[in-house]
Amino acid sequence: MSTLVIDGRTITAADGQTILDAARTAGIEIPTLCWYPKLPIVGNCRICLVSVEGQAKLIPACAAKVADGMVVTTQSHAAVENRKGVLRLLAERYPADHLRNGGRAAPRNEFERYLVDYDIVPTAVIERDLPLRSGDERPGDPMIRHDMSTCILCTRCVRACEDIQVVGVLDVGFRGEHAEIVVGADGDPDKAGCTWCGECVRVCPTGAIFEVMPRQRFAPEQIRNPEKVVRAICPYCGVGCQLDLHVSNNTLVRVTSPDIELNTPNQGSTCVKGRFGYDFPQHRDRLTRPLIRRGWEKGPQGWVWKGPKGAERRAGPWRTIEGEGRRSKPGTPPRATGKSVRELPLLERMDLDIRDRVATPDDWYAPFREATWDEALDLAAQELLRIKASRGPDALACFSSAKCSNEENYVMMRMFRGALGTNNVDHCTRLCHSTSVAAMQRAINTAAASGSMREIEEACDVIFIAGANTTESHPVFGAALKRAHEKRATLIVADPRKTELAGRADVHLQMQPGTDVALYSAMLNHILGLGLENRDFIAKRTHDFDQVREAVKPYTPDKAAKITGVPAEKIKRAAELYARGPNTSTLWAMGLTQHANGTDIVTSLLNLMFACGMIGRWGAAMLPVRGQNNVQGASDMGAVPFAYTDYAPVSDQQARDRFAHAWGVPAQALSLKGGLMLTEVVKPESGIRGMYIMGENPIISDPDIAHAEQWFQQIEFLAVHDLFLTETARYADVVLAGSSFAEKVGTFVNTERRIQLSHKAIDSPGDARGDLDILIDLSNRLGLPTRYRGAEDVMTEIAQVTPSWAGVTYERLEGAGLQYPVPDRDHPGTAFLFDKSFPTADGLVKFVAVEYTDPVELPDEDYPFVMNTGRQLYHWHTGTMTRRASGLDAREPTAIVEIHPEDAKQLGVREGELVRLTSRRNSMVSAARVSERVARGQVFVPFHFREAAANLLTNPVLDPYAKMAELKVCAVRLERA
C-alpha cells in the first residue's frame, strides 16, 4: 500500500492503482473524457492532467501510478487552465448554442457538464471558422443512431466495442478535421457484426450515439430528468444483469446500466434485450383485469359451469395441419420475401404483418368476460378445493415460474403443498437444466454452479464450453468469455453449430447432435492413456473411479471420431488442453441437457471434469449456464416436485415436520410422496384434472405441442396467472392479471448463485395485481393462513427454513447481492465451492459410469435432416415478452430455419423463401436462412415463434431420470412450401 496526499487529504491506495483510481475511491473527482472503467488507458484527451509535487509538468491521472509520499493537486492553476484549453478546442466542433442562451443550468450530458463546471462559453455556431461535422444518422434503425455533429472523438465507443464487447464494429475514419467515428464493413452495423448491446450508447459522453425509442416517445425533459431511477434485475437470461429503470408518469422511459461495480454480474454492461427489450410491460396486450371464461355462472351454492361440455368447452379457432387432423398454432405463416429479412429497410420489416401475428388476436378474448378479483379468486379457490375433495390432492398440479421472484415461487409451492397437499409442483427447469441437476446431485449432491462468472476472466487458463451459444443466449457473459480468450485463456467449444464462440475457438469440436457421451468419454480415454488425470484428486476426493475407467476404455479417439464426426486428432488436442489447464473451467447449457439421455451426457462431462480435478479452486469452475433470470432461484425455493427449499427431500419426515411447523399446518397435511414432473403432467395418464399455471406457456414450450394443446382442452379446470393472454391462457377458465419485473419487489438468483434484490419501478396497469399479492390472497381463500405484509416478510421466512440462506436479508442484498451459501448474518457469501469437501454423505465425489447410446430418433430416407432448436440473440423463450418489445421484434421479426448453403441449393431454396418442415409428429412452415453455421444435413429452428412453432415437431420421449424431453435431435424432411 502507498500513502499519498490528494488535494490536502491523506489517502492510502494499493500499489498499481493510478492517481485517478485513488482519487475516485476517496470521492475526489478528476474530469475524464477518453478514460472509462474497464477500458484500456490511452490518455489522449489530456483533461485529467494534474500537478504532482516535484514534477516539472502536468501528468495524466488516468495513467500515472501512485507512489508512496506523492502529493497531488487536482485543481492547480496549471491543471485547470489546461482543462479549459482542451474543452475550448473540443467545443469548437460541438453544437452548444443552447449553453450560451440560458442553458447552462441544465447540461444535457457529461461533456456539457464539464463545459459548465469550467465556465466555458462556446463560440456561437454561426461565428465559427470550422463547420460542424456532418450528422450521420441512420434513419432506418429502430434502436441506435449516430449524430456525428456532436462527436468529440474521445474514442470511448470504439474501444468499448473492441475491448468490452469484443465485437469491433466502430473505428475512427478519415483524417484531420474530417475525422469521425465510422461503422465497419459497408457502414451497415448488421454486416459488421453489431450485436446492438448499447455499450457505445453507455460510454458516449456527448450523446452522439443515442437510443432512438426514448426520443420517439418522450419529451427531452422526461428523458434527461426522470422522476425516479430504480434498480432492478433484468427479466431475461440467467446472467442476472442489474438495470436502472428510468421512470416518468408511471412509465418506463428508458433503461441504463448501473455505474461500474466490479462484483455485479454485468459490471455496467447490458445486451440488446436488457437495454432495449423493456417496453413489453406497456404493450397494448397487457391484461389489466381478471378474466373468466363465459359459461361460468355464480349461483347460491357457488360457481357452476353451464357452457359446452367436453373438448368444445375450450375449443378455439385454430387452423389445422394438413392431413393430420390436429389443431395447431394460430396466426399467419411467414411471408416469402425472396431475401433476408435483415436486408429489408425497417419500414418493410414492419409491413410483414408482424403486429397481427405478435399481438393477441381479438377472437382470443371472445370466450372471456372481465371479472372482479373476488369473482376470479373465489372461482379458482372453489375449483381447486373441489377437485382436491373429489379426486384427491394428486389430481392437482401447478407450474411455477422461472420469471417470477424467489418469494413468489416460495409462496406458490407453499400454497400447493400446505393448502392442497400435493407435491405436483414444477417449472420450466424441467425443459432446460433438469438433467444437469440430476447428474450433479447423484455425483456431488448439488444443484448449482460451483464458481463465479467473473473467475473465468480473472483466473481461467482453459475454457471448455459445450452446447452453449453464449454470445446470443447470454451475451454479457459471452462478452466476458471473449475477453478472457483475448487476454489469456484457451477456448475449446463443443457444439454441432458454428456459433460465434466456435468460430473464435482454438478447438471446435463440431460433433453430430446427441453424440456427446462418446466425445467426452474419448477425451477421458486419451487423458488416461497419457497419464494426465489428477491422481491426487481422484485418490483423496472421489470414489468409484475404476468403474468409469473401465467404461471409457472402448471409446478411443478413433472410435469416437466415427460416432461423432470429429477428427480423432482434434479430440486428442482438446483432451490434452483440458487436462493440462492448469485451471480449466467447464461450462454447458441446453445443447447438452435437452436430450432423452441428457443426464448421462452431463454425467460424462462431469466424469471428465472430476478426473482432471477441475473443480474446487478459483479459476476451475463448474458452470451450468442457466437460461432464465430465476430458474436457479425457483429450483432453490422448492418449485420442483421432489424437494422443499435447499433441496430438502419431500420424502424426508424431518424436512416435512420443519416446513409444516413453519407454515402452521399439521405434518400429515404435507405429502411424503414425490410429485409429477412438468413433462409427466401434460399426459392423459397423469390423472391431473386441475391446474394453476403462473408465468409459463407450455402450449409453446412443451414438446409435441399439438398433443399438449389437446390435453389442456380436456382437463376440468385451468387457472393461468400471466401478463398476457398467452397460447396457454386462452384455454383457461380463469385468467389472473399479474405483474411484470418492473412492477414488483423481490429477489432473483442468477447462474452463479447470486441472490439479488429487484425494486418496484412502476404500478401495474389497470386492476392488475402483484404476483405475490395474488398468491397470498388465494392461499388464504384456500384455507392456508398467509399473513405476509410483503416480499421482505417472505424472505424472512425463507431464511428461517433454508440453512444456506440463513444470513440473507434485504438490507444485505442491496448493491451486488450475495452468493449463497450465506449461513449467518456475518457471512460475506461464497464465491466458489468445494475447496475442501463436497456436500455428499462422505464428502467425496461419486463417479458414475455411463454408456453411449444413439439418439432416440435418427434421420432416414423419409426424414433425412436432423433438426436442432434453440434461442436467438433478439428473442427469448416463447417470445411472450420479446416479441412485444418493439425494438427487438423489429430486428428479428419473422420465424426462420437455418439451412446449410449446399442443402439449400440441393432443395432449390433461396434466402427468405418458405420451406415446410415435417417430422414424424407434425408439420410447420418457416422462412429459410441460408447459413454455414449449421452443418450439412442439419437445420436449426428457434423456438420463439408461435406461427412457426418448433415444438410442433419435437419428440416427447423423456430422459429416465430428469424427465427431460428430446428437444435437440428430431428427424425432419424439408421441402419448398
SEDOGU-592499 format. One record per residue (C-alpha): x, y, z; residue in three letters. Coordinates in steps of 0.02 Angstrom, whole numbers, plus 50000, padded with zeros to 5 digits. Example, Ala and Ser with C-alpha at 12.3 -4.5 7.8 and 13.67 -1.06 7.14 Angstrom:
REM residues 2
506154977550390ALA506844994750357SER
END
This chain:
REM residues 977
500005000050000MET500545017849965SER500095033450062THR499885049449963LEU499075066449980VAL497745072149856ILE497075089949874ASP497665090350054GLY496885073650103ARG497955058950156THR497435043450060ILE498015025350060THR497995016449892ALA498524999349832ALA500134998149735ASP499734998049549GLY498245009749565GLN498265025649466THR498055042949538ILE496325043149459LEU495855026749544ASP496435033049713ALA495535049749693ALA493885042049641ARG493955029349782THR494135044049901ALA492695053549819GLY493815066449735ILE493255069949557GLU494515071949417ILE493695075049248PRO493955062349109THR493375060348930LEU494385046548849CYS494525036349010TRP493115024749062TYR493045010049184PRO493554993449105LYS494305002148952LEU496175001548917PRO497035017848960ILE497505028648811VAL497745045548895GLY497365055548738ASN496075068248796CYS497265076548922ARG495825083149027ILE496345073149180CYS498085081049194LEU498545085249374VAL500005093349464SER501175082049562VAL502425089549682GLU504185087749613GLY503605085349433GLN504035098949309ALA502485096449205LYS500705090449222LEU500435071649218ILE498895061449167PRO497985054949320ALA497235040649220CYS498945033249178ALA500125038449320ALA500325025549459LYS500275030849640VAL501885031449739ALA502205032549925ASP502355050649980GLY501615057849820MET500745074749837VAL499435078249705VAL498425093949669THR496965090949553THR496375109049542GLN498025118349525SER498025133749415HIS499015124649280ALA497855109549282ALA496285120049274VAL496945131049133GLU497455115549036ASN495705108449053ARG494915124548996LYS496025124748843GLY495575106848797VAL493725110048824LEU493755126048718ARG494545116548574LEU493285102348584LEU491835114548599ALA492295122448433GLU491605107148342ARG490125104448458TYR488385112348435PRO488195121048603ALA487245137148568ASP485985131848700HIS487355133848831LEU487515152048780ARG485655155648795ASN485105151248970GLY485505132548956GLY486985132449074ARG485905126849219ALA485385110849129ALA486845102449039PRO486225087848937ARG487705076148953ASN489395072949032GLU490365084148911PHE489175098748932GLU489325097049121ARG491195099749106TYR490905114948996LEU489785122249130VAL490905117149275ASP492415125549196TYR491445140749137ASP491745137848951ILE490595148448843VAL490595140648669PRO490765151448516THR489115153548425ALA489005140948285VAL488695154548156ILE490325163348206GLU491475148248195ARG492835145448067ASP492625126448066LEU490945119148019PRO490105105848125LEU490425087948075ARG489045081547966SER487695071648053GLY487725053048015ASP486025047148071GLU485425030448007ARG483575034347995PRO483055016247969GLY483685009148132ASP482435005448270PRO483635006348418MET485275015948397ILE485765030648288ARG487325041248267HIS487425060248255ASP489235064248219MET488915082948234SER489035080748424THR490535068848424CYS492145074848508ILE493185059748452LEU493565053548627CYS493545035848551THR492675028248702ARG491395019848589CYS492725012248477VAL493675004948623ARG492114999248715ALA491534989648562CYS493254981948539GLU493844979148717ASP492254976548819ILE491084968248695GLN492484961248585VAL491504964948427VAL492464979148343GLY491084987048239VAL491685005048259LEU493295013948209ASP493995031248176VAL493965035647992GLY494705049647886PHE495985062547943ARG496145079548022GLY494575089948029GLU493655076547931HIS493985062748059ALA492435054248127GLU491815037948201ILE491345025648063VAL490475008948056VAL491434994347984GLY491004983947830ALA489994994847711ASP489295005747850GLY487934993347896ASP488134988148079PRO487254971548048ASP488504966547916LYS489914972448029ALA489314960748166GLY488464973248281CYS487504965048422THR486564981048469TRP487094979448650CYS487124998348675GLY488864998548752GLU489295013048636CYS487745022448697VAL488255019548877ARG490025026348862VAL489705041048744CYS489955057448841PRO489015068548718THR487525058648655GLY488255057148480ALA487715038848488ILE485965038248559PHE484435027448588GLU483015030148467VAL481495023848563MET481515036148708PRO481695051048590ARG480225044948487GLN479075042748636ARG479525055348769PHE479945073648789ALA481795077748811PRO481485083448989GLU480725066549035GLN482255057748966ILE483555068949048ARG482655071049213ASN481575056049254PRO480515056449411GLU481505041849480LYS482815029049434VAL482535011849510VAL483734997149519ARG483014980849452ALA483594964049387ILE483464960349201CYS481974948949163PRO482844938449031TYR484314926249044CYS485204918949193GLY486664931249196VAL485624942149312GLY486154959249249CYS485714974149357GLN484754987949267LEU484225005549309ASP482425008949258LEU482065027249218HIS480255031649258VAL479125046449219SER477235046749239ASN477205028449292ASN478015023649126THR479695015849086LEU480605029048986VAL482255020048959ARG483455007749035VAL485265011049078THR486575000549163SER487215005049336PRO488905012849364ASP490315000349360ILE490274989349515GLU491544975549500LEU490534962449592ASN488904964249496THR488634951149361PRO488614963549216ASN489874976249280GLN488904990149193GLY488584981449026SER486944975348953THR486424965648800CYS485164970848669VAL483714962748766LYS484164970848931GLY484404988248859ARG483044988548726PHE481804974848774GLY480974984648914TYR479354990548835ASP478374974248839PHE477564978449008PRO476724993248921GLN476144983448769HIS474324985548724ARG474044966948753ASP474344968048940ARG472984960449044LEU472274973749158THR470864964149242ARG470484945849281PRO469524935849150LEU468274921749174ILE467764910149033ARG465974912848977ARG464914898549039GLY465394900049221TRP463934906749322GLU463814911049505LYS462374902749597GLY461824900949779PRO462974885849800GLN464454893749714GLY465104893749536TRP464334881749409VAL464884877949232TRP463414879749111LYS464364880748948GLY464804867448818PRO465424850748881LYS466984840948836GLY468364847448722ALA467194860448645GLU467204869348812ARG468914876348768ARG468934874748579ALA469664889348484GLY469764895048303PRO471444886848270TRP471974881548097ARG472274862948064THR473864854748000ILE473554846847830GLU473224828347837GLY473434826848024GLU471764832348091GLY472604840248242ARG472404857948300ARG473964868448285SER474624886048308LYS473644901548262PRO474234915348151GLY474874918147976THR476404908847913PRO477904919747871PRO477804929047707ARG479014924447568ALA480154939347537THR481464932447419GLY482834939647529LYS483414940147708SER482294949947823VAL483864958447887ARG484154965647713GLU482464974247712LEU482274992547762PRO481434994847929LEU479785000747856LEU479674985047751GLU480094974447902ARG478674982347996MET477504978647849ASP477684959747863LEU476034957847957ASP477104956248113ILE475944965548227ARG474484954548179ASP475484939048220ARG476274945248380VAL474804954048460ALA473454943848544THR472084940748413PRO470414948748454ASP469494932248441ASP470534925148583TRP469634936848702TYR467894932148641ALA467654916948757PRO468024927748911PHE467214941349011ARG468064953549128GLU467844949349312ALA468184956449483THR469614949549586TRP468394942249711ASP467494932949572GLU469084926349492ALA469934920849653LEU468344913349726ASP468114902949570LEU469934897349571ALA469864892649755ALA468204883649738GLN468764872849592GLU470464868449664LEU469654863149828LEU468264853849736ARG469494843449635ILE470534840049791LYS468984833849883ALA468254823649740SER469814816649656ARG471184818449786GLY472634830749804PRO473664822449669ASP472364826649538ALA473024844449552LEU474654851849488ALA475454868749468CYS476814875849357PHE477784889249447SER478894901549354SER480734904749323ALA480244922649279LYS479484926049449CYS480404930449608SER481024918649742ASN479684924949859GLU478294921449733GLU478954904049695ASN479084900249880TYR477294905749915VAL476674896149764MET477454879649817MET476914882949997ARG475124885349937MET475044869149837PHE475924858849969ARG475174866850125GLY473404870350066ALA473134857049933LEU474264842949994GLY475164838749833THR476964838949775ASN476454840849593ASN477454857049584VAL478674860649444ASP479264874049323HIS480244875949163CYS481874869349237THR481154852749178ARG481444858848999LEU483174866349024CYS484374860549161HIS483424846649248SER484654833949178THR486094844449245SER485294844249417VAL485014825349409ALA486824822149357ALA487574834249484MET486504827949626GLN486974809749602ARG488824814449588ALA489054828049719ILE487324831649791ASN487204849349723THR486074858249601ALA487034874249566ALA488644881049494ALA490244878749593SER491004895549547GLY490754913149482SER490654920549309MET492004933349345ARG493304920049385GLU493294914749201ILE494034931449155GLU495134933149308GLU495934916149331ALA495444903449199CYS496774895949082ASP495634884748978VAL493774887248944ILE492824871748891PHE491064876448837ILE489864863248774ALA488144865448697GLY488024883848741ALA487814897948615ASN488284910348750THR488574925948644THR486744925248588GLU485864917148736SER486904925648874HIS487764940048782PRO488514949148932VAL489334933248994PHE489784928948814GLY490754945248803ALA491694940548962ALA492164923948883LEU492804932948729LYS493824944848838ARG494574930148932ALA495044921948769HIS495814937948702GLU496834940348860LYS497474923048903ARG496284908248900ALA496244894048776THR494474891348710LEU493754874248669ILE491974873448603VAL490944857648581ALA489424861848475ASP488574855048319PRO488374872948255ARG489734885148210LYS489224898548333THR490214914548361GLU491214906548501LEU491514891148395ALA492204902448258GLY493404910248384ARG493874893948469ALA495614886548471ASP494754869748451VAL492974867548387HIS492294850048413LEU490844850248289GLN490054833648330MET488464825748268GLN487004830548381PRO486744818848528GLY488464810448520THR489174819548672ASP489434804148781VAL490584796448651ALA491544812948634LEU491854816048820TYR492224797648852SER493524797948713ALA494324813548787MET494454804848956LEU495094789048872ASN496514798948792HIS496894808148954ILE497054791749047LEU498154784648911GLY499364799148933LEU499274798749122GLY498594816649130LEU497214812949255GLU497334821249426ASN497794805849527ARG497914815049691ASP496164822449673PHE495464805549620ILE496274796549766ALA495824809049903LYS494164816549847ARG493214803549745THR492664785449740HIS492104772849608ASP493324779549478PHE493814762149422ASP492064759449353GLN492244774849244VAL493994769649191ARG493274753349127GLU491764761749048ALA492814773548939VAL494064760348881LYS493094756348721PRO492954774648672TYR494614777948589THR494754794348492PRO494694784348330ASP493084775648379LYS492324791948440ALA492804800248276ALA491694787748183LYS490244791148302ILE490394809948321THR491134815348155GLY492524824748247VAL494284820148187PRO495254809848314ALA496704822248317GLU495514836148369LYS494824825448508ILE496584821848570LYS497114840048563ARG495564845848657ALA495824832348789ALA497634837148819GLU497244855748830LEU495824852148951TYR496844841049066ALA498404851949068ARG497434867649114GLY498094871249243PRO496424879749279ASN495054873549164THR493264879549184SER491854868649120THR490284877049054LEU488754869648972TRP486954873548929ALA485454866048842MET486434858648697GLY486934845248823LEU485394844448931THR483904843848812GLN484104825648763HIS483234809648810ALA484924804148881ASN485354821548946GLY485774815449121THR487054803349050ASP487774816848937ILE488044828649083VAL488714814249187THR490024810249055SER490584828349056LEU490664828449246LEU491714812449242ASN492954821449130LEU492984836449246MET493184826349406PHE494534815149332ALA495574830549294CYS495194838649462GLY494474854249379MET493364859849522ILE493534867149695GLY494754881249662ARG494684898849590TRP494834897649401GLY494194879749389ALA492314882549390ALA490864870949354MET489554882149273LEU487914875649202PRO487384891749116VAL485584895049167ARG484344900749036GLY483094911349134GLN483314925149260ASN482684914749407ASN482704896649353VAL484054893649484GLN483064902649619GLY481414894149577ALA482254877349599SER483114883049759ASP481394888349825MET480654871049804GLY479684873849643ALA480134856049598VAL479134840249635PRO480444831549741PHE481074844749863ALA480714859449976TYR481934874049987THR483784869649992ASP483294853349904TYR482674845450066ALA481794829650003PRO479904829550018VAL480064811250069SER481084815850223ASP479974816250378GLN481084828550470GLN481014840550325ALA479134838450316ARG478954842150502ASP480054857650488ARG479054865250347PHE477374860250424ALA477864869450583HIS478424884850485ALA476784885250387TRP475644881650533GLY474884865650462VAL474824847750530PRO476294837250471ALA475104824750391GLN474444838750279ALA476094838050183LEU476344823250069SER477884812150081LEU477614806349902LYS478634814449764GLY477604823649635GLY477464822949447LEU478714832349342MET478144845149214LEU478344833649064THR477384819849155GLU475924831249198VAL475354835149021VAL474924817148979LYS473244807948983PRO473914795049106GLU474464808349233SER472744809249315GLY472874828149329ILE471164836449320ARG471524854049384GLY472994865749358MET473674882649409TYR475004889849293ILE476004905349338MET477064913649205GLY477324898149097GLU476704894448921ASN476764875548898PRO475724875548739ILE477254883148656ILE478674876548764SER478174858248784ASP478724845248656PRO477444839248528ASP476304853848570ILE474834847848467ALA474594834348598HIS474904846748739ALA473564858048668GLU472334843748659GLN472714838948840TRP472374856548904PHE470694856548816GLN470124841448915GLN470574845049096ILE469194850449216GLU469914866849275PHE471354878149222LEU471904894449304ALA473254904549217VAL474164918849303HIS475114929349174ASP475414946249092LEU474594941948926PHE473254930548856LEU474554917948800THR474304902448694GLU474034892948857THR472984906148944ALA471704905948804ARG471164888748865TYR470974894249046ALA469394895149149ASP470124909549249VAL471504921449193VAL472334931749330LEU473174947949275ALA474894948049356GLY476404959549365SER477994961749263SER479764962749328PHE479634981849338ALA478084981149449GLU478694971049597LYS479944969649739VAL480814953049753GLY482414943149737THR483134932949596PHE484584920549587VAL485744920549437ASN486814906849363THR488214909349491GLU487074907549645ARG486994926449669ARG485424932349759ILE484974949949702GLN483604961949753LEU482484969849622SER481434985149663HIS479734990949603LYS479815004949474ALA478015006849411ILE476255001549456ASP475384987649363SER474124993649232PRO472274994749270GLY471714982349402ASP473154970249376ALA473914964949542ARG475624960049604GLY476004941649584ASP476404939549768LEU474804948549818ASP473784936549710ILE474604921149786LEU474384927449964ILE472544931049933ASP472234914249851LEU473184904949989SER472034912450119ASN470494907950017ARG471124890050008LEU471194889550198GLY473064891550223LEU473364906550339PRO474584917950248THR474964934350334ARG476484941250244TYR476444960050229ARG477584959750079GLY479064951449995ALA480274955450136GLU479204945550259ASP479274930650142VAL481164931950132MET481254931950321THR480344915250323GLU481394908350180ILE482974912250280ALA482234903350431GLN481874887050339VAL483344887150217THR485044884350300PRO486074890350153SER485094906750151TRP485044909450340ALA486084925350330GLY485084933450190VAL484144949750224THR483514963150107TYR484694975550185GLU486194964550147ARG485624961649968LEU485674980049920GLU487064982749795GLY487904967449721ALA486894954649819GLY487574938849899LEU488134922049831GLN487434907949935TYR487824898550044PRO487614912850169VAL487454902950331PRO487344917750450ASP487144936650458ARG489024939550464ASP489464928350317HIS490044937650159PRO489364924850038GLY490274911149942THR491144914849777ALA491644896849745PHE491274879949823LEU492034863049860PHE493814868349900ASP493834856350049LYS492404843950027SER490804840349934PHE489054840450010PRO488894821550000THR488724809850149ALA490584805750144ASP491164822350070GLY491764813849911LEU491324813949726VAL490384798749665LYS490934793849489PHE489514786549385VAL489924776049232ALA488844779049078VAL488744771348905GLU488444779648738TYR486764776548655THR486154783348490ASP484864797348493PRO483094790748504VAL482654797148332GLU483864796048186LEU483664802648009PRO483154790847868ASP482584792147688GLU480914799547734ASP481604811647864TYR483414814747809PRO483814830447911PHE484184832548097VAL483284847448174MET484044856648322ASN483124870248419THR483684884948524GLY483734903548555ARG484144918748451GLN485014934848503LEU483454945848491TYR482164934048566HIS481914923648721TRP480914908448774HIS479174907848694THR479274925848632GLY477884931648750THR478954946348807MET480244949548670THR479004948948527ARG478064962748616ARG479654973048635ALA479604984148482SER481464986248452GLY481854967748471LEU480424962148362ASP480924974348226ALA482664966948221ARG482074948848207GLU480254949448153PRO479974932848066THR480224914448101ALA481704906548012ILE482554889847988VAL484444889347962GLU484944878347816ILE486704874647752HIS487034882547580PRO487334865747495GLU485724858547565ASP484774874147512ALA485494872747337LYS485004854547326GLN483234858647382LEU483124873547264GLY482794885447410VAL483414903347416ARG483624915147564GLU481944920847631GLY480894908047537GLU479654897347631LEU480024879347672VAL478974866147754ARG479734855747893LEU478894839247934THR479334827248073SER478544810748122ARG477314820848228ARG476834836548135ASN477244849748007SER477544868548002MET478124882147882VAL479574894247907SER480714905647806ALA482424899447751ALA484014907547816ARG485464900447718VAL486934899147837SER488554889647860GLU488264890048048ARG487384873248029VAL488224857747959ALA487584848747807ARG486114837647847GLY485624848247996GLN484414862748020VAL484154874648164PHE482444881348215VAL482224894748351PRO480774891148469PHE480134909048494HIS478834910048355PHE477064904048381ARG476684904848194GLU478104892648161ALA478234883248325ALA479754871848333ALA478904861148465ASN477574855548344LEU478924844148278LEU479954838848430THR479984821748510ASN479114819748680PRO480154804648734VAL480894807948907LEU482544805948998ASP482274791949125PRO482984801849272TYR482534820249248ALA481044817949130LYS481834830049005MET481124829148830ALA482164825948673GLU482184843748604LEU483874843948516LYS483774829148397VAL482244827348287CYS482214819548114ALA481334830447985VAL481134832547799ARG481184849147709LEU480284854447552GLU479814870647470ARG478174877047539ALA
END
